[in-house]
Amino acid sequence: MKKLKLPKIKIKVTVSKGDKIIIKTPEEVELILKKIFDSDTILWTEEMVMICLNRANQVIGYHKVASGGFSGVICDPKVIMTIALQSAASSIILAHNHPSGNLKASNADIEITKKIKNACSFLDVNLLDHFIITNEGYLSLANEGII
């Protein structure tokens, strides 16, 4: 009988050593997001990023989870949860930009946030917030009572 060779799954997370950043307020998140989002493309393409945090709300790192077009981005909750688990994140913060400059959450924004929140609660990861960011400011879905 022939032996089956199964592929082994390897998970590797690389964390660069930088400043210890502890998030306490939405304004601190906004400052981080302004460094993450490319000011040259924020008005042209919609992107979704996530910030991973440990139990002390210290930033582990961030990852761009999706890139779209001018009017939307499609993100996969499985990708988000995979990154959260690979980085051993206790909490995550999601953020995406609206190239239109509109700071209102769309129905699609609210639905994907609820879907990811459900996945997070099942896997014991806390979804702290989902930000919509533009050149003019931000909207926190947690502050709006959506999360």
KOLBAGU-177913 format. One line per 5 residues: number of its first residue (from 1); their letters; for each residue z, y, x of C-alpha. Coordinates in pm, whole numbers. Layout:
BEGIN
NUM = a = Z Y X  ...
end
This chain:
BEGIN
1 = mkklk = 0 0 0  -99 342 133  183 591 202  151 920 23  181 1231 234
6 = lpkik = 332 1502 25  317 1862 138  651 2006 236  733 2345 89  863 2589 345
11 = ikvtv = 1027 2914 249  1056 3192 502  1206 3533 446  1197 3790 721  1440 4078 702
16 = skgdk = 1401 4360 948  1715 4517 1080  1733 4874 965  1979 5116 820  2225 4978 568
21 = iiikt = 2131 5141 239  2370 5102 -53  2242 5213 -391  2488 5385 -622  2277 5619 -837
26 = peeve = 1929 5641 -991  1864 5946 -771  1915 5730 -462  1664 5481 -601  1415 5763 -657
31 = lilkk = 1446 5868 -291  1377 5510 -179  1081 5477 -417  927 5798 -283  922 5631 60
36 = ifdsd = 779 5305 -75  497 5441 -291  200 5581 -102  167 5951 -189  -209 5925 -127
41 = tilwt = -261 5655 -393  20 5713 -645  -221 5913 -863  -501 5654 -837  -369 5301 -864
46 = eemvm = -77 5157 -1054  152 4935 -849  469 4736 -915  738 4702 -649  1079 4544 -645
51 = iclnr = 1387 4625 -444  1618 4333 -364  1990 4391 -324  2291 4185 -223  2622 4168 -411
56 = anqvi = 2735 4500 -261  2416 4676 -386  2296 4696 -28  1919 4690 1  1790 4364 146
61 = gyhkv = 1431 4484 131  1141 4560 -98  814 4395 -187  496 4511 -360  453 4248 -631
66 = asggf = 133 4373 -793  -144 4627 -757  -372 4729 -1040  -613 4998 -1143  -585 5347 -1284
71 = sgvic = -449 5246 -1623  -243 4935 -1562  -98 4664 -1344  -35 4302 -1432  277 4151 -1283
76 = dpkvi = 381 3789 -1294  753 3729 -1360  730 3406 -1158  631 3606 -850  920 3847 -903
81 = mtial = 1172 3567 -945  1034 3377 -645  1083 3681 -424  1432 3743 -564  1534 3384 -497
86 = qsaas = 1373 3365 -152  1558 3678 -45  1886 3553 -198  1904 3874 -400  2199 3917 -633
91 = siila = 2023 4206 -805  1679 4357 -827  1532 4691 -927  1174 4706 -1050  953 5013 -1029
96 = hnhps = 597 5098 -1110  402 5419 -1109  199 5583 -1384  -103 5754 -1223  -144 5954 -1545
101 = gnlka = 186 6128 -1476  324 6011 -1812  694 5931 -1789  706 5742 -2118  751 5364 -2117
106 = snadi = 468 5183 -2292  521 4883 -2518  382 4666 -2236  638 4818 -1993  922 4737 -2232
111 = eitkk = 799 4384 -2306  756 4284 -1941  1098 4431 -1860  1261 4220 -2134  1077 3910 -2015
116 = iknac = 1191 3962 -1655  1546 4041 -1767  1558 3707 -1952  1432 3524 -1644  1688 3704 -1429
121 = sfldv = 1980 3616 -1655  1873 3251 -1656  1872 3246 -1273  2189 3457 -1230  2005 3756 -1083
126 = nlldh = 2094 4096 -1223  1807 4326 -1324  1971 4662 -1260  1685 4886 -1366  1313 4934 -1409
131 = fiitn = 1181 5272 -1300  860 5446 -1392  775 5692 -1118  526 5976 -1092  480 6269 -855
136 = egyls = 684 6476 -1100  988 6251 -1141  1107 5921 -1280  1222 5743 -1592  1501 5487 -1574
141 = laneg = 1472 5222 -1845  1844 5148 -1796  1930 5514 -1864  1709 5498 -2175  1909 5198 -2303
146 = ii = 1609 4963 -2282  1775 4731 -2028
end
